[in-house]
Amino acid sequence: MWAKSGRELFYLNGDQMLMAVPVRTTPGFSAGNPVKVFETRYAVPQNERTYDVSADGQRFLMIKNAAAVTETANATPPSMVVVINWSEELKQRVAVK
């Protein structure tokens, strides 16, 4: 997956490591040496993408592997926060000029 900056590629290797590779696209394509970002216990993609990177390239959103969650005794149970009418809540919290 390309970083939003276009200067880095992220991928999951076969050892469950999230890797980052610096790249340049001008004057031609060239890639640097891969660097381990962190070891994962997250779902390995089959035909679909199971992770995304933030615009600043510093945070990742990943789908956890269910087996990895049950292996960890202190794991946070899966959860999701859904905000209904979030635009109205935003208007209340942020002053409009």
matplotlib code that plots the C-alpha trace (Angstrom):
import matplotlib.pyplot as plt

x = [0.0, 1.3, 1.8, -0.3, 3.0, 3.9, 7.4, 6.9, 5.3, 3.9, 3.3, 2.9, 5.6, 5.3, 6.6, 3.7, 5.8, 4.5, 7.3, 8.0, 10.1, 11.2, 10.7, 11.5, 9.6, 11.7, 13.7, 12.8, 11.4, 13.9, 13.2, 15.3, 15.9, 12.8, 12.5, 10.3, 7.6, 6.2, 5.3, 1.7, -1.0, -3.5, -5.4, -3.3, -4.9, -6.2, -7.9, -8.8, -6.9, -7.1, -5.2, -4.9, -2.4, -3.2, -2.5, 0.6, 1.9, 2.2, -0.9, -2.4, -5.9, -5.8, -8.2, -7.2, -6.8, -9.5, -7.0, -4.5, -7.2, -8.1, -4.4, -3.9, -5.4, -5.4, -6.7, -9.4, -12.6, -13.6, -15.7, -16.9, -18.2, -21.0, -21.9, -25.4, -25.8, -22.1, -22.3, -24.8, -22.5, -19.6, -21.6, -22.3, -18.6, -17.0, -17.9, -18.8, -17.4]
y = [0.0, 3.4, 6.0, 9.1, 11.0, 8.7, 8.2, 5.0, 1.5, -0.6, -4.4, -7.4, -10.0, -13.8, -13.5, -11.3, -8.1, -4.8, -3.5, 0.0, 0.6, 4.2, 4.8, 7.4, 7.7, 10.4, 10.4, 6.6, 4.2, 3.1, 1.4, 1.5, -1.2, -2.6, -1.7, -3.5, -1.2, -3.7, -7.3, -8.0, -10.3, -9.1, -10.7, -11.6, -10.3, -12.9, -11.1, -7.9, -5.3, -5.7, -2.5, 1.1, 3.9, 7.4, 10.4, 11.2, 7.7, 7.3, 5.3, 2.1, 0.7, -3.1, -6.0, -8.3, -12.0, -13.7, -16.4, -13.8, -12.1, -15.3, -16.2, -13.0, -13.2, -9.4, -8.5, -5.9, -7.5, -6.4, -3.3, -0.5, 2.9, 4.2, 7.9, 8.7, 12.2, 12.9, 16.0, 17.5, 16.6, 18.2, 21.4, 21.5, 20.9, 23.2, 26.9, 27.9, 31.3]
z = [0.0, -0.9, 1.8, 1.1, 0.6, -2.3, -0.9, 1.0, 0.5, 3.3, 3.1, 5.3, 4.8, 5.3, 8.9, 10.1, 10.0, 8.7, 6.5, 5.1, 2.0, 1.0, -2.7, -5.3, -8.6, -10.3, -12.5, -12.4, -9.9, -7.1, -3.8, -0.7, 1.9, 3.7, 7.4, 10.0, 11.3, 13.8, 14.2, 13.6, 14.9, 12.5, 9.6, 6.6, 3.4, 1.0, -1.8, 0.0, 2.0, 5.7, 6.8, 5.9, 6.8, 8.0, 5.8, 7.9, 7.6, 11.4, 12.3, 11.0, 11.0, 10.9, 11.2, 14.0, 13.5, 15.7, 16.8, 18.0, 20.1, 21.9, 22.5, 24.5, 27.9, 28.5, 25.0, 24.7, 23.4, 20.0, 20.0, 17.7, 18.5, 16.3, 16.4, 15.0, 13.5, 14.0, 11.9, 14.4, 17.3, 15.5, 15.0, 18.8, 19.7, 17.1, 16.8, 13.3, 12.2]

ax = plt.figure().add_subplot(projection="3d")
ax.plot(x, y, z, "-o")
ax.set_aspect("equal")
plt.show()
